C-alpha cells in the first residue's frame, strides 16, 4: 500500500523527521544526511507499513533517499515525547 504525507518536524540532533499522514498519524524516520528534506515537503513511499530500511521519495523536490523507518501511526502525544 503506497502511502504519502508531509514533513511536519525535523530534528537535526536526532537525524530524524516526522511525516504527517492524512489517515494514520505520524511516521517517524531517521534521515540519510545526504538526502535534503524540509518542513512542508511531500513524501511518498511504496511499503506503507514497512519498518527498517526503506526508500522514500520527496515528490516536492523530485528526489529519493534511503531512510530507517522507526514507526508508523504515532499519535501527536507520543510525537511530542520523542521530539520534545
C-alpha positions in Angstrom: 0.0 0.0 0.0 1.5 3.3 -1.1 1.4 6.0 1.5 2.1 9.7 1.5 2.4 12.6 3.9 4.0 15.9 4.7 7.2 16.5 6.6 6.0 18.1 9.8 9.0 18.1 12.1 12.8 17.7 11.5 15.1 17.1 14.5 18.7 17.6 13.3 20.1 16.4 16.7 18.4 13.0 16.3 18.7 13.0 12.5 15.0 12.2 12.4 11.8 13.5 10.9 8.1 13.1 11.4 5.8 12.7 8.4 2.1 13.6 9.0 -0.1 11.3 7.0 -3.8 12.0 6.3 -5.1 8.8 7.6 -2.9 7.5 10.4 -1.0 10.0 12.5 2.8 10.3 12.0 5.5 8.2 10.5 8.9 8.6 12.2 12.0 8.2 10.1 15.8 8.5 10.5 17.2 10.6 7.7 20.1 9.9 5.4 22.3 13.0 6.0 22.8 13.3 2.2 19.1 13.5 1.5 17.7 17.0 1.8 14.2 17.4 3.1 12.4 20.5 4.5 9.2 21.0 6.5 6.3 21.0 4.2 7.9 18.6 1.6 5.5 16.0 0.3 6.9 12.5 0.8 5.7 9.2 -0.7 6.7 5.5 -0.1 5.6 2.2 -1.5 5.8 -0.1 1.5 3.2 1.7 3.6 3.7 -0.2 6.8 7.3 -1.3 6.3 9.9 -0.8 9.1 13.6 -0.7 8.9 15.5 0.4 5.8 13.2 1.8 3.0 13.4 4.2 0.1 11.2 7.3 0.4 10.5 9.8 -2.4 10.4 13.6 -1.9 7.9 14.5 -4.6 8.3 18.2 -3.8 11.9 18.1 -4.9 11.9 15.1 -7.2 14.5 13.1 -5.1 14.6 9.9 -3.2 16.5 8.8 -0.1 17.2 5.8 2.0 15.7 6.1 5.4 15.3 4.0 8.5 11.6 3.8 9.5 11.2 3.7 13.2 7.4 3.6 13.5 4.0 4.3 11.9 0.7 5.6 13.2 2.4 7.6 16.0 0.0 9.8 17.9 0.6 13.5 18.4 1.1 12.9 22.2 3.8 10.3 21.5 5.4 12.5 18.9 5.8 15.3 21.5 7.5 13.0 23.9 10.0 11.9 21.2 10.7 15.3 19.7 10.2 17.3 22.9 
